[in-house]
Amino acid sequence: MGESSKRQTSGLGAFLKNSSWVLLTVQYTAYVLFLHYSRTMPPTNGKRYLTSTAVFFNEVVKLSISLTIALYEVSQSAPPTVPATSLLGSLTATVFSGDSWKLAIPACLYTLANSLQYVALSNMQAAAFQVTYQLKLIVASVFGVLLLKTSIPLRKWGLMLLVLVGVAIVQLPISNSEDISLQDETMHHAFPRSLEEWKAAKLNQRNLHKRSATYEGIEEDIMTAYPRMNLLVGLLASVGACIASGLAGVYFEKVLKDSAKSTSLWVRNVQLSIYSIFPALFIGVVFLDGEKVAANGFFDGYNWAVWATVILQAIGGIAASFCIGYAQHDAKNVATATSIILTTLGSMWLFGFEPTVNFLVGTFAVIAGTYLCEDSSVASGKRQTPRPPPIRVDRYEKDSKSDDTSPASATAGANDFSIKLPTTPFLSDAGLSSSRPTSPGHARVSSARSGSGGYFEK
């Protein structure tokens, strides 16, 4: 029975190890394409969804998944008669104990990074964002040197410089580019100044929402139906997301490194989700978009693409960290490089993206630098992972005059670490020792047994 369970566990680990890069590639590619599509597709009922609500629901979904699996882990180690309320209370005590408060900082940074990703993919093509977002590799390495005191070899600095040059080449046309409309190049027409012009525009743009007979809201409706992408805003948002995400990842690794207590990965995800919900709700939804939510509701503009984006983002944040634990050190790099290629092909097919020579050259440089830039902590064998639980091993001393081990140690199995047999004078070769103090000037005589088995010499 034990051998079959071990065989199943090793089989699952081997499967995740070999297929983790495939899962990560699918998540990276699908998330970017769905997010960009949800921000550029024809709006539902003339309204486009608020990104602050999407970020909030992302944390809610992530918390639900992590909390469910964390409760399952707790129930596995508890007796069957324990009620569910006790399991929930035990999990709550674990979540809010120890150094959990330290995760409030990376949680807020992750929330900021998720919000900036929506802004970036609303203002630039998915392929360009996927390439630009690889700047996170440089950000994480720099913060790793500052916070974790890691050493980076010269080869990795050269590869990161190659990534930086590749991103710069991809973004070179940004200085000569104006706002790009999602309809066509003829969308740069003048704003309608009469009712006739408005009717003509309404006939050609079926997704516009006519609010009243006045001109109030006409321009906003046109921008909602066919939003314009500001490449400069997209670039700044992408760089901001890289900085926030890279710093959050390094700080989270520092918390795991400095933690004196081993904590489950799912409990850590619960902690991150709980601390992420507060800024997403009170800063994003209430403070920034409170009036719009009060007027139109939480789910205004939501459709299947929006919900798919939210679920992909939530599951991807959990699956990425889970799969990497079983993967080889270069699985994430392979997934990133492959996702860049697939995202470019998907953008060409779905959004009519036309890659330029600068984009192809810069993308090739980024793919090469990302694929070859391995993690220095993994290469040197110093990857910081959560500490395993301490193992108590009872060592039985041997008599210096005897070559035989004690019967207790002989009967203990090779894998028995927790059972300690009671020790008595008759289970040890050491014999009895007198509690009488040694006389001054005289050496103490050992009370070990003689060769004949007695305690006194003949």
C-alpha positions, 0 to 999 in steps of 0.5 A: 500500500505504501509503495503504491502511494509513493509510486503515485506521488512520484508519477504525479511529480514526474508529470508536473515536472515534464509538463509544467512548462506547457501549462505555464505557456498556455496560461501566459499566452491565453491570459494576455490575449484574453485581457487585450481582447476584453479591453478592445472588443465591442462593449456590452450594452454600450459600456465597458467594464471597470478594471478595478472590479476585475482586479477585485474579483481576481483576488476573490477567485484566487482566495476561494481556490486557495482557501478550499485547498488549504482546508483540504490539507488541514482536514487530511491531518485531522481526525475524521471526527473533528467538526468543520468549524474547528478546521476553519478555526485552525486554518484561521489561526495559521493564516494570521499567525507568525509573520503573515503581516509581512505579506501585506507589502507584496500583496499590495504590490501584486494588486498594483501590478495587476491593475497596471497590466489592464492599463498596459494591454488597453493601450498596446498590442498583446505581442508588444506587451508580452515582449516588454513585460520581460523587463521583469527579469531585470527588475527581479535580478536587481532587487535580488542583489539589493534585498537578498544579497545574491550574486549574479554572474557576468554572463547573466548581466550580459543576457539581461542587457540583451533583453533590455536592448531587445525591448528598446528595439521593439519600442523604437517606433513609439516616438513617431507613433500617435494614438492608434484607433482600433477601427482603422486609420480613417478614424481620426475624423473630427468630432461631430458638431451637428445632429446630422453628423452624429446620425451619420456616425451612428449609422457606421458605428452600431456599438455607440450608445445614444444617451440623449438628444444633446451632445453630452456623452457622444465623445465618450460613447465613440471612445468606448466603441472604438478606443484609441491605444496610447503607446506611451501610456502602455509602455509606462504602465508595462514598466510600472507593472514590471517594477511592482511585480518584480519587487513583490516576487523578491520580497515574497522570497525574502519572507520565505527565506527569513521565516523560521516556520514552515508554511504550506504554499496554499496557506501563503496564497490565502494570506496574499489574497486576503491582504490583496483584497483590501487595496483592490476593494477600498482603493480601486473600487471604492475610492477610484471608481466608486461613483461609476459603480454606484451608478451602473453597478459592479457587473456593468460591461461584463461578458464571457471574455471578462470572466475568462480573463479574471479566472485565467489571471486567478488560476495562473497566479496559483498554478505558476507557483505550484508548477514551478515547484515541480519543474526544472530550473529552465522550465519557466524560461522555456514557457516565457520564450514560447509564449512570446512566439504564440502571443505574436502569432495570436495577435496577428491572427486575432487582432490583425497585428503586423510585425515590423522589422524592428519588432522581429529583431527585438523579439528575437533578442528578448527570446534569446536572452530570456531562454538562456538567462537561468536563475543564478540561485538555482544554478548555484544550488542556493534556491530559497524554498520554505523550510521543511518541518524539523525531524527529531532523530533519537540517536543511541550512544554506543559503548566505547568498549563494545562494538555491538549496537544497543538492542533498541537501535537494532530494532529501530527501522531505517525510516523510524524517526519519531518513536523512542523506546524506553531505555533501561539498564538492561537494554544497554551495554553501558551498565550501572554507574554509581552516584557516589562522588569520586574520592579526591586523588583517586581515579574513578573505576568504571562499573561496566560489566566484565567479560563474563557478564558480571559486575564484579571481577573474580 
